[in-house]
Amino acid sequence: MNKIHNRQVICDVLMEHAKEDKDIVVLCSDSRGSASMTGFANTYPEQFVEVGIAEQDLVGISAGLAKCGKKPYAASPACFLTTRSYEQAKVDCAYSNTNVKLIGISGGISYGALGMSHHSAQDIAAMSAIPNMRVYLPSDRHQTRHLTEALLQDEKPAYIRVGRNPVEDVYTEDNCPFEMDKATVLCKGTDVLIVACGELVRPSFAAASILAKKGIKSTVMDMYCVKPLDKEGLLREAKGVKAVITVEEHSPFGGLGSMVAQVISANDPKKVINLSLPDAPVITGNSQEVFDYYGLNAEGIAKTAEEALK
């Protein structure tokens, strides 16, 4: 089982590049430990800014640094980064098309027992609604590395959401197909299309194996690029299947499911079922316990796909 969490990978990539690129700056809101950025702060103290528990300042300062030619990466718990500093993300970063990368750590229900105040089940909808803001949810450490490397090459704002704990690998170091803003197809089938993002890609892929044993052929897409959504790829893979299932660690409103349904209904109408967190405070438990309870695991995803095909 993998023991390296995605947030550590982001730090590792930034540290590798910061040695030569002195414009890379990491900012934290009393969250360097939670963001796994302690190593960066210790190694490159002159390229690290600690603003304390002040998320609005975190984003505003990042935007100011970007306008001075720096490449800021602002890391803070997703639940606070996307709510307390929403105006700054909208105006200082997106409206001004500023080169700020917002890293939402411990996304979704990663904080488990801390409850709704620390969950970020609305961030995809909120951040996707901002013009010029891109939204990415990498599925494992290998894809996180490719995404972080790619984002270092552009000068546009983006929001990246990662979880708190290590997740099982979807890819390998030697086999991780990646194209910026293009979804990855993990397997192909003709009966049902499963579109997932973030930590729920791995159980979606596992669900395809369960379905295969029952004679149901599935296509599984890793839609790490929630915005811009890979509409071309989505319509290509949806063509001919009987139903589409979306899987996300998010509210049922305004997230991946809503976006996929909008595209499918306008271009190739068919049944679309959204598997997500409920429109209610979730139960108390760690991530896997919560996923199991709401059917956001391989068995639950497979069951939903089966029922959709009846």
Steps between C-alpha positions, in 0.01 A plus 500: 500500500631843408607712799577826316215749501434737210580814700852368564547449128409863433762612752761267350446633147512863614820434695661342194428809291549767766873434514539649152186712478515760776165644394316200646348603832290288737255668736315335790236607750641333810476181295852405398475173693155410369610593147825299531689820419729496804783363288461785253490761778815360659693463174394825333407741782543803271241351262246421769239730655300417814195724534342330799130418525397760244378335180390825335850641549649174373330539162535878479872490575543219247333711232725794585810283474381366165463853367864555599608204287502230767336157466298457820352174627254567781426192711220488755221261607253485212205567731641842595686590182185479287263674742682756712706628207242452225489869412877520477508190278233656278633855478873495578576175316238417237365842398854628466608168337787486746754217518396361839468128563261431789564164666203376699632237740296244694217539250159336508438316826870438574471653845244233587378538856554878505170527316336740260702805609815329370352324197524649152210346312411818310840607367471355149177689442626823656838516330370378163247783497780759491602607146871438426534256792600145411419210734703179530461190718790260440425137577835375633860599571622432145235716336556766767866519397415540131236763576731703726775490237253616234365786711854630548508564127205740476407836647126455561313459830393155613349318796640156582320283756678209668404283795670456834600134497698282258281339236543176312683544171298520180812524285865405527811712467566352156139494383314822574352642180452873541386778272407838640123551511430159346340219699671162518309188395592213732298228327248482218161332477172532315235480774562777751731799538632582848646851535684572825743752648742519791515222755194326357671407174663193658175344630333582168772306320455213746124508434569428133661169599197405708270582209718307254446183702127548443539551129464879512760691300599839642699800390665688787617858456729684740364854461772668707435818298158591635536847350568522215299180465621275220172523308639350180633196682181464702275496194732261320489246783127551569407420143322166485487422874163451667567711811753737657596491870692787660686453828630783718584601857273802486149632546246376242467857375733682261784251491627244251160331472323822413759589237493156338119493497493843336732389219331163445145640498591765245688271263417131550202463737499187717472401864754672726521403868709703744661317793609758757482604862147580622346847529546480877778494760673165450539234765801502731787275397819481299491537123458130424225458758312793351547370144380154601193640673388697194587236242801690369708183485558239231201290604268799522608641166459160333153458654391842374625417150313170502176667603543770237513236228182319602 
